[in-house]
Amino acid sequence: MVLLVGSEHRKNKRSYPISSATKIGNTMAAIFLLISLNVLVTFFLLLALYLFKSALGIDLFPGSFVDFLQSR
């Protein structure tokens, strides 16, 4: 969490060395978070488009399975 109020109180450099495992772990976590965010945004965008299509009554595949069941 970042608090953007007040002056900077941190030291310029870390007091401990950063290992390569930490760098790899941070990179993997960042990639995972970006991919997760991308999937989440894509899901909600496709959901919004589907709901918009349904509200307008647009049928992309006429003669669907529901029509087949109703004709029997």
SEMI-304318 format. One line per 8 residues: number of its first residue (from 1); their letters; for each residue y, x, z of N, C-alpha, C, O, CB. Coordinates in Angstrom, 1 decimal, padded with zeros to 4 digits. Glycine has a CB too. Layout:
REM SEMI-304318
NUM	a	Y:X:Z:Y:X:Z:Y:X:Z:Y:X:Z:Y:X:Z  ... $
This chain:
REM SEMI-304318
1	mvllvgse	-001.2:000.9:000.0:000.0:000.0:000.0:001.2:000.9:000.0:001.3:001.9:000.7:000.0:-001.0:001.2  002.2:000.5:-000.8:003.4:001.3:-000.9:004.6:000.6:-000.3:004.8:-000.6:-000.6:003.7:001.7:-002.3  005.4:001.3:000.5:006.6:000.7:001.1:007.7:001.4:000.5:007.9:002.6:000.7:006.6:000.7:002.7  008.6:000.7:-000.3:009.6:001.4:-001.0:011.0:001.2:-000.3:012.0:000.9:-000.9:009.7:000.8:-002.4  011.0:001.5:001.0:012.2:001.4:001.8:012.3:002.6:002.6:011.3:003.0:003.2:012.2:000.1:002.6  013.5:003.2:002.7:013.7:004.3:003.6:013.6:005.7:002.8:013.3:005.7:001.6:012.7:004.3:004.7  013.9:006.7:003.6:013.9:008.0:003.0:012.4:008.6:003.0:011.6:008.1:003.7:014.8:009.0:003.7  012.3:009.7:002.2:011.0:010.3:002.1:010.7:011.2:003.3:011.5:012.1:003.6:010.9:011.2:000.8 $
9	hrknkrsy	009.6:011.0:004.0:009.2:011.7:005.2:008.0:012.6:005.0:007.6:013.3:005.9:009.0:010.8:006.3  007.4:012.5:003.8:006.1:013.3:003.6:006.5:014.7:003.2:007.6:015.0:002.8:005.3:012.6:002.5  005.5:015.6:003.4:005.6:017.0:003.0:005.5:017.1:001.5:004.9:016.2:000.9:004.6:017.9:003.7  006.0:018.1:000.9:005.9:018.3:-000.5:004.5:018.5:-001.0:004.0:018.1:-002.0:006.8:019.4:-001.0  003.7:019.3:-000.2:002.3:019.6:-000.6:001.4:019.1:000.5:001.7:019.0:001.7:002.2:021.2:-000.7  000.1:018.9:000.1:-000.9:018.5:001.0:-001.3:019.7:001.9:-001.2:020.9:001.5:-002.1:018.0:000.3  -001.7:019.4:003.1:-002.1:020.5:004.0:-003.5:020.9:003.9:-004.0:021.8:004.5:-001.8:020.1:005.4  -004.3:020.2:003.0:-005.7:020.6:002.8:-005.9:020.6:001.3:-005.3:019.9:000.5:-006.6:019.5:003.5 $
17	pissatki	-006.9:021.5:000.9:-007.2:021.6:-000.6:-007.9:020.3:-001.1:-008.7:019.7:-000.4:-008.0:022.9:-000.8  -007.7:020.0:-002.3:-008.4:018.9:-003.0:-009.6:019.4:-003.7:-009.4:020.3:-004.6:-007.4:018.1:-003.9  -010.7:018.9:-003.4:-011.9:019.4:-004.1:-012.1:018.7:-005.4:-011.5:017.7:-005.7:-013.2:019.1:-003.2  -013.0:019.3:-006.3:-013.2:018.7:-007.6:-013.9:017.4:-007.5:-013.8:016.5:-008.3:-014.0:019.7:-008.5  -014.7:017.2:-006.4:-015.4:015.9:-006.2:-014.4:014.8:-005.9:-014.6:013.7:-006.3:-016.4:016.0:-005.0  -013.4:015.1:-005.2:-012.3:014.2:-004.9:-011.6:013.8:-006.2:-011.3:012.6:-006.4:-011.3:014.7:-003.9  -011.3:014.7:-007.0:-010.6:014.5:-008.3:-011.5:013.6:-009.2:-011.0:012.6:-009.8:-010.3:015.8:-009.0  -012.8:013.9:-009.2:-013.7:013.1:-010.0:-013.8:011.7:-009.5:-013.8:010.7:-010.2:-015.1:013.8:-010.1 $
25	gntmaaif	-013.9:011.6:-008.2:-014.0:010.2:-007.5:-012.8:009.4:-007.8:-012.9:008.2:-008.0:-014.3:010.4:-006.0  -011.6:010.0:-007.6:-010.3:009.3:-007.9:-010.2:008.9:-009.3:-009.8:007.8:-009.6:-009.2:010.2:-007.5  -010.7:009.7:-010.3:-010.6:009.4:-011.7:-011.6:008.2:-012.0:-011.2:007.3:-012.7:-011.0:010.6:-012.6  -012.8:008.3:-011.4:-013.8:007.2:-011.6:-013.3:005.9:-011.0:-013.4:004.8:-011.6:-015.1:007.6:-011.0  -012.6:005.9:-009.9:-012.1:004.7:-009.2:-011.0:004.1:-010.1:-010.9:002.9:-010.2:-011.6:005.0:-007.8  -010.1:005.0:-010.6:-009.0:004.5:-011.4:-009.5:003.9:-012.7:-009.0:002.8:-013.1:-008.1:005.7:-011.8  -010.5:004.5:-013.3:-011.1:003.9:-014.6:-011.8:002.6:-014.3:-011.6:001.6:-015.0:-012.1:004.9:-015.2  -012.5:002.5:-013.1:-013.2:001.3:-012.8:-012.1:000.2:-012.5:-012.3:-001.0:-013.0:-014.0:001.5:-011.5 $
33	llislnvl	-011.1:000.5:-011.8:-010.0:-000.5:-011.6:-009.3:-001.0:-012.9:-009.1:-002.2:-013.0:-009.0:000.0:-010.6  -009.1:-000.1:-013.8:-008.5:-000.4:-015.1:-009.4:-001.3:-015.9:-008.9:-002.3:-016.5:-008.1:000.8:-015.9  -010.7:-001.0:-015.9:-011.6:-001.8:-016.7:-011.8:-003.2:-016.0:-011.8:-004.2:-016.7:-013.0:-001.1:-016.8  -011.8:-003.2:-014.7:-011.9:-004.5:-014.0:-010.7:-005.4:-014.3:-010.8:-006.6:-014.5:-012.1:-004.3:-012.5  -009.5:-004.8:-014.2:-008.3:-005.5:-014.5:-008.3:-006.0:-015.9:-007.9:-007.2:-016.2:-007.1:-004.6:-014.2  -008.7:-005.2:-016.9:-008.8:-005.6:-018.3:-009.8:-006.8:-018.4:-009.4:-007.8:-019.1:-009.3:-004.5:-019.1  -010.9:-006.8:-017.8:-011.9:-007.9:-017.9:-011.3:-009.1:-017.3:-011.5:-010.2:-017.8:-013.2:-007.5:-017.2  -010.7:-009.0:-016.2:-010.1:-010.2:-015.5:-009.0:-010.8:-016.3:-009.0:-012.0:-016.5:-009.5:-009.8:-014.1 $
41	vtffllla	-008.1:-010.0:-016.9:-007.0:-010.6:-017.7:-007.6:-011.2:-019.0:-007.2:-012.3:-019.4:-006.0:-009.4:-018.1  -008.6:-010.6:-019.6:-009.2:-011.1:-020.8:-009.9:-012.5:-020.5:-009.8:-013.4:-021.2:-010.3:-010.1:-021.4  -010.6:-012.5:-019.3:-011.2:-013.8:-018.9:-010.2:-014.9:-018.8:-010.4:-016.0:-019.3:-012.0:-013.6:-017.6  -009.1:-014.7:-018.1:-008.2:-015.7:-017.9:-007.4:-016.1:-019.2:-007.0:-017.2:-019.4:-007.2:-015.3:-016.8  -007.2:-015.1:-020.0:-006.6:-015.4:-021.3:-007.5:-016.3:-022.2:-007.1:-017.3:-022.8:-006.3:-014.1:-022.1  -008.8:-016.0:-022.2:-009.8:-016.8:-023.0:-009.9:-018.2:-022.4:-010.1:-019.1:-023.1:-011.1:-016.1:-023.1  -009.9:-018.3:-021.1:-010.0:-019.5:-020.4:-008.7:-020.4:-020.7:-008.9:-021.6:-021.0:-010.1:-019.4:-018.9  -007.6:-019.8:-020.7:-006.3:-020.5:-021.1:-006.4:-021.0:-022.5:-006.0:-022.1:-022.8:-005.1:-019.6:-020.8 $
49	lylfksal	-006.9:-020.1:-023.4:-007.0:-020.5:-024.8:-008.0:-021.7:-025.0:-007.7:-022.6:-025.8:-007.4:-019.3:-025.7  -009.1:-021.6:-024.3:-010.1:-022.7:-024.4:-009.5:-024.0:-023.9:-009.7:-025.0:-024.5:-011.3:-022.3:-023.6  -008.8:-023.9:-022.8:-008.2:-025.2:-022.2:-007.2:-025.7:-023.1:-007.0:-026.9:-023.3:-007.7:-024.9:-020.8  -006.4:-024.9:-023.7:-005.4:-025.3:-024.7:-006.0:-026.0:-025.9:-005.5:-027.0:-026.4:-004.5:-024.1:-025.1  -007.1:-025.3:-026.4:-007.8:-025.9:-027.5:-008.4:-027.3:-027.2:-008.3:-028.2:-028.0:-008.9:-024.9:-028.0  -008.9:-027.4:-026.0:-009.5:-028.6:-025.6:-008.5:-029.7:-025.4:-008.7:-030.9:-025.7:-010.3:-028.4:-024.3  -007.3:-029.3:-024.9:-006.2:-030.3:-024.7:-005.7:-030.8:-026.0:-005.3:-032.0:-026.1:-005.1:-029.7:-023.9  -005.7:-030.0:-027.0:-005.3:-030.4:-028.4:-006.4:-031.2:-029.1:-006.1:-031.8:-030.1:-004.9:-029.3:-029.2 $
57	gidlfpgs	-007.6:-031.2:-028.6:-008.7:-031.9:-029.2:-009.3:-031.2:-030.5:-009.8:-031.8:-031.4:-008.3:-033.2:-029.6  -009.1:-029.9:-030.5:-009.6:-029.1:-031.7:-011.1:-028.8:-031.5:-011.5:-028.3:-030.4:-008.8:-027.8:-031.9  -011.9:-029.2:-032.5:-013.3:-028.9:-032.5:-013.6:-027.8:-033.4:-013.6:-027.9:-034.6:-014.2:-030.2:-032.8  -014.0:-026.6:-032.9:-014.2:-025.5:-033.7:-015.6:-025.5:-034.5:-015.7:-025.0:-035.6:-014.2:-024.2:-032.9  -016.5:-026.2:-033.9:-017.9:-026.3:-034.5:-018.2:-027.8:-034.6:-018.9:-028.3:-033.7:-018.9:-025.5:-033.7  -017.8:-028.4:-035.7:-018.2:-029.8:-035.8:-019.7:-030.0:-036.0:-020.4:-029.1:-036.6:-017.5:-030.5:-037.0  -020.2:-031.1:-035.5:-021.7:-031.3:-035.6:-022.4:-030.5:-034.5:-023.5:-029.9:-034.8:-022.2:-031.0:-037.0  -021.8:-030.4:-033.4:-022.4:-029.6:-032.3:-023.6:-030.3:-031.7:-024.0:-031.4:-032.1:-021.4:-029.3:-031.2 $
65	fvdflqsr	-024.2:-029.7:-030.7:-025.4:-030.2:-030.0:-025.1:-031.5:-029.3:-026.0:-032.3:-029.3:-025.9:-029.1:-029.0  -023.9:-031.7:-028.8:-023.6:-033.0:-028.2:-023.6:-034.1:-029.2:-024.1:-035.2:-028.9:-022.2:-032.9:-027.5  -023.1:-033.9:-030.4:-023.1:-034.9:-031.4:-024.6:-035.2:-031.8:-025.0:-036.3:-032.1:-022.3:-034.4:-032.6  -025.4:-034.1:-031.9:-026.8:-034.3:-032.2:-027.5:-035.2:-031.2:-028.3:-036.0:-031.6:-027.5:-032.9:-032.3  -027.2:-035.0:-029.9:-027.9:-035.8:-028.9:-027.4:-037.2:-028.9:-028.2:-038.1:-028.6:-027.6:-035.2:-027.5  -026.1:-037.4:-029.2:-025.6:-038.8:-029.2:-026.1:-039.6:-030.4:-026.1:-040.8:-030.4:-024.1:-038.7:-029.3  -026.5:-038.9:-031.5:-027.0:-039.6:-032.7:-028.4:-040.1:-032.5:-028.9:-040.9:-033.3:-026.9:-038.7:-033.9  -029.1:-039.6:-031.5:-030.5:-040.0:-031.3:-030.7:-041.1:-030.5:-031.8:-041.6:-030.2:-031.3:-038.8:-030.7 $
